[in-house]
Amino acid sequence: MGKCKNITRLLSDALDRPLSAGEWIAVGLHLPTCSGCRNYRKHIGLLRAASREVSGLDGASEVRSEE
């Protein structure tokens, strides 16, 4: 479980900062073998997109308001 905790931390960090090559390698080697971490990556991506949509940071709200 310690490995998953580290990988999910790296996946979260990747949203806010560039990961090092070593960090990306660790993530890349772990994800194919762990459905839990793959699901986590998918969900944090969805949450990030939803929060950007709600906050108006993605620009999509500007397009809709012009229509």
Order of alpha helices (4+ residues) and beta strands (2+ residues): alpha-alpha-alpha-alpha
